[in-house]
Amino acid sequence: MGINEEQYEMIFKRKSFRRFNETLKLTNEELCDINEKIKTLRPLIDNINVKYCIVRRGETTCKRGEYCLLIYSEEKANYLLNIGYMFEQLDLYLASKDIGVCWYGMGKTQEAEYKNLKFVIMIALGKTEPREFRKDYTKCKRKETKEICKGVSGLKTIAEVVKYAPSACNTQPWRIICEENKLKIYRTTDIKSIMPKEKVPFYNSIDIGIFIYFLEITLEYNNISYQRLLLNEENKSDLILMAEYNLLYL
Ligand SMILES: Cc1cc2nc3c(=O)[nH]c(=O)nc-3n(C[C@H](O)[C@H](O)[C@H](O)COP(=O)(O)O)c2cc1C
């Protein structure tokens, strides 16, 4: 199985872990493997400096998992999309290794800076039993496909899969408009959530990065190649155009 094929399969297995069996521990080999994997994550944008460190949970306000991965980044254009895109690759990879993960936006650390880069977000990590992973992805709470995807019906099958991307408070801020051989990806600002309003653009931008990664592995899995154009165009409506994909069917 190719790397992306395995990542695609993990879309259906992954979930956010909120309860960890405290008796299970990650081994040193597993921690080394996580470090090695992080070095190979594909950035969405090439010239943004990103650093990370893995600390014990107790060094943060996080109440779950054995370790927390603290992520730091340069604050260049679309850096939050870049963080979502990169570290979702790790979420999917760790599902294949039976390591539980939870993006943890609420978490705080005292290390607000690392090597001059600002703290962005943390991810809780811990060993889990294989049986704790998702068995039937269709049972997890997501919007109806027609709520998030409009346009040419042939691409609805792609939307049926990518809508299972994780997002802060499950807000699912993505909207897709399918045109002939083109996908337009928007972030809606019409979000109802318990998150403080001023925090919504921050978390929802990470979510869009995660979603874009789900979209790309799903297109690749379906042998649809694409050219991606990143945008950040606000208009008068509550939709911000984030990316356009020109599709080429193989
Ligand atoms: C950017 C981001 C931040 C998140 N922050 C938290 C958090 O602080 N606490 C938490 O319990 N879950 C958090 N989550 C997990 C979401 O609640 C979860 O992805 C969503 O409910 C969908 O469920 P699933 O991941 O199990 O498919 C976060 C997810 C993302 C993508």
The ligand as a MOL file (V3000), in Angstrom:
LIG
                    3D

  0  0  0     0  0            999 V3000
M  V30 BEGIN CTAB
M  V30 COUNTS 31 33 0 0 0
M  V30 BEGIN ATOM
M  V30 1 C -8.0730 22.5830 15.6980 0
M  V30 2 C -8.7990 21.6280 16.6220 0
M  V30 3 C -8.8760 21.8940 17.9850 0
M  V30 4 C -9.5240 20.9860 18.8300 0
M  V30 5 N -9.5730 21.2510 20.1850 0
M  V30 6 C -10.1500 20.3440 21.0250 0
M  V30 7 C -10.1570 20.5650 22.4380 0
M  V30 8 O -9.6400 21.5730 22.9430 0
M  V30 9 N -10.7390 19.6320 23.2420 0
M  V30 10 C -11.3010 18.4940 22.7190 0
M  V30 11 O -11.8140 17.6730 23.4920 0
M  V30 12 N -11.3200 18.2520 21.3770 0
M  V30 13 C -10.7530 19.1470 20.5350 0
M  V30 14 N -10.7430 18.9040 19.1700 0
M  V30 15 C -11.3590 17.6750 18.6320 0
M  V30 16 C -12.7190 17.9620 17.9780 0
M  V30 17 O -13.6900 18.2090 18.9580 0
M  V30 18 C -13.0980 16.7580 17.0890 0
M  V30 19 O -12.1810 16.7000 16.0170 0
M  V30 20 C -14.5120 16.8350 16.5110 0
M  V30 21 O -15.4630 16.8290 17.5160 0
M  V30 22 C -14.7860 15.6440 15.5500 0
M  V30 23 O -14.6370 14.4210 16.1810 0
M  V30 24 P -13.5610 13.3450 15.7140 0
M  V30 25 O -12.2120 14.0160 15.6770 0
M  V30 26 O -13.6020 12.2600 16.7620 0
M  V30 27 O -13.9370 12.8470 14.3490 0
M  V30 28 C -10.1080 19.7940 18.3040 0
M  V30 29 C -10.0150 19.5490 16.9250 0
M  V30 30 C -9.3610 20.4390 16.0990 0
M  V30 31 C -9.2450 20.1210 14.6380 0
M  V30 END ATOM
M  V30 BEGIN BOND
M  V30 1 1 1 2
M  V30 2 1 2 3
M  V30 3 2 2 30
M  V30 4 2 3 4
M  V30 5 1 4 5
M  V30 6 1 4 28
M  V30 7 2 5 6
M  V30 8 1 6 7
M  V30 9 1 6 13
M  V30 10 2 7 8
M  V30 11 1 7 9
M  V30 12 1 9 10
M  V30 13 2 10 11
M  V30 14 1 10 12
M  V30 15 2 12 13
M  V30 16 1 13 14
M  V30 17 1 14 15
M  V30 18 1 14 28
M  V30 19 1 15 16
M  V30 20 1 16 17
M  V30 21 1 16 18
M  V30 22 1 18 19
M  V30 23 1 18 20
M  V30 24 1 20 21
M  V30 25 1 20 22
M  V30 26 1 22 23
M  V30 27 1 23 24
M  V30 28 2 24 25
M  V30 29 1 24 26
M  V30 30 1 24 27
M  V30 31 2 28 29
M  V30 32 1 29 30
M  V30 33 1 30 31
M  V30 END BOND
M  V30 END CTAB
M  END
